[in-house]
């Protein structure tokens, strides 16, 4: 398996890396066997646009109040109809999903939206980010998050946030498959990621 990983990486483009390989039973399905997914959305909050990592983070020049964003994010936790947060081209059979946690982490000028759910709709995390940044900038009240959720209409949620800074950091499967787990990314926030992951896992 080690040789397979190394050989695959020699033939892949520079922005794709295989981290491990393992033979799986016939009943395993990478998509449908998953129990939960976890994303992180990284915002760089500063008046000056970042020269480095320009396409690895979303730049927001408006000062963001992370406490307002945290308060608003509480509306999204739990089982809800997330129709207001799905893209028109979303192919999911149901808009009802369960968000297990939605945390906002801060490290210097970085604000990280960390969200774990049983499944996600198309553009769901980016639409969460758009609503939360609008509230953090003081353009809408905290209650707007709940209002958008209850409206169940996409256009009520404002602009979809940029794709830059969106990372799928973990997919969780049943223990029977014994899949390896690596530290959470993005790598340039690994210290913050490891610390906060420990806090979240410990309740």
C-alpha positions, -999 to 999 in steps of 0.1 A, spaced: 0 0 0 29 24 7 43 18 -27 9 24 -43 6 58 -25 40 69 -35 35 57 -71 2 75 -74 16 107 -61 44 107 -87 17 107 -114 -8 131 -99 -9 169 -105 7 191 -78 -26 201 -61 -37 165 -54 -20 141 -29 -29 106 -19 -22 102 19 -30 65 24 -44 35 7 -62 4 20 -81 -25 5 -118 -22 14 -146 -48 15 -171 -49 -13 -199 -33 7 -179 -1 14 -190 30 -5 -170 61 -1 -201 83 -3 -230 63 11 -210 46 40 -201 79 55 -217 89 88 -206 125 89 -186 151 71 -167 181 84 -157 213 66 -137 243 75 -141 277 58 -112 301 63 -117 339 63 -88 364 63 -102 395 80 -81 426 73 -84 458 53 -55 448 31 -60 418 8 -36 389 13 -8 385 -13 0 350 0 -27 324 1 -48 346 -21 -68 316 -34 -66 296 -2 -86 319 20 -116 342 16 -107 378 21 -132 400 39 -121 437 44 -149 446 67 -142 442 105 -160 411 116 -175 407 151 -169 370 158 -191 370 189 -221 381 168 -212 354 143 -210 328 170 -244 338 184 -260 337 149 -244 302 141 -264 286 169 -295 288 147 -280 263 123 -272 236 148 -296 207 149 -319 190 124 -334 216 100 -347 221 65 -318 240 49 -335 249 16 -324 285 21 -288 274 20 -288 250 -11 -278 259 -46 -303 257 -74 -283 228 -90 -282 208 -57 -292 172 -64 -298 161 -28 -331 142 -24 -339 161 8 -330 195 22 -332 182 58 -298 177 73 -284 175 109 -256 199 118 -238 184 148 -216 215 155 -208 249 140 -179 266 157 -161 298 149 -124 298 157 -100 328 156 -63 329 152 -49 364 145 -66 377 114 -80 343 105 -116 333 113 -124 296 108 -159 283 104 -158 247 116 -189 227 108 -198 190 111 -230 174 98 -244 141 87 -244 155 51 -243 188 32 -262 204 4 -245 220 -26 -230 254 -14 -244 249 21 -212 259 39 -205 288 16 -240 301 22 -235 297 60 -204 317 56 -221 344 36 -248 349 62 -224 349 91 -200 374 75 -229 397 68 -240 395 104 -204 399 116 -200 430 96 -231 445 113 -251 447 81 -278 424 95 -289 415 131 -281 382 147 -318 372 143 -314 372 106 -298 338 106 -329 323 121 -351 342 97 -332 330 66 -334 294 79 -371 296 85 -378 312 51 -365 281 33 -360 303 2 -324 307 -12 -327 343 -22 -334 354 14 -299 344 24 -279 370 4 -247 363 -16 -230 329 -16 -195 333 -2 -164 327 -24 -151 291 -28 -116 302 -16 -109 289 18 -134 260 18 -119 227 29 -134 192 34 -112 182 64 -128 149 75 -152 122 64 -163 98 92 -171 61 87 -182 33 110 -155 17 131 -157 -16 112 -138 -1 83 -108 10 106 -98 38 83 -68 59 93 -73 95 105 -49 123 98 -47 157 116 -72 183 104 -63 210 80 -57 234 65 -20 228 71 -12 265 77 -36 264 106 -26 230 119 -17 242 154 -50 259 159 -68 229 142 -53 203 165 -60 223 197 -96 231 187 -103 195 175 -92 183 209 -115 208 226 -145 198 204 -139 160 209 -138 165 247 -171 183 246 
